């Protein structure tokens, strides 16, 4: 079992930007910033909203679809060195995978009362060569 309160406190105390991916029921409820202590950009993509159950483990689970989307993005865009924001990723999941593959609409957001500390930065995906 994971103590989410301790994990969240650690993530919020990071000096770097944080993207939290939650594949759990009521996932959007799982990320709060009551103290306003983040030092970098902080965003969340959750498998479900504040009031929704996440589907169980299957080939169409949020994690499996997300993994496939990220692998496809990395493959298609590795030569273009394009960036992918969390908002764009969630929008892509909603536009192309909901409701055909994703049973619940993914949730994107930032902790309440949170403002980006500086210009928005985008997650850069790079293909790792083995």
Secondary structure, 3 states (H helix, E strand, C coil): CCCHHHHHHHHHCCCCCEEEEECCCCHHHHCCCCCCCCCCCEEEEECCCCCCCCCCCCCCCHHHHHHHHHHHHHHHHCCCCCEECHHHHHHHHHHHHECCCECCCCEEECCCCCCCCCCCCCEECCCCCC
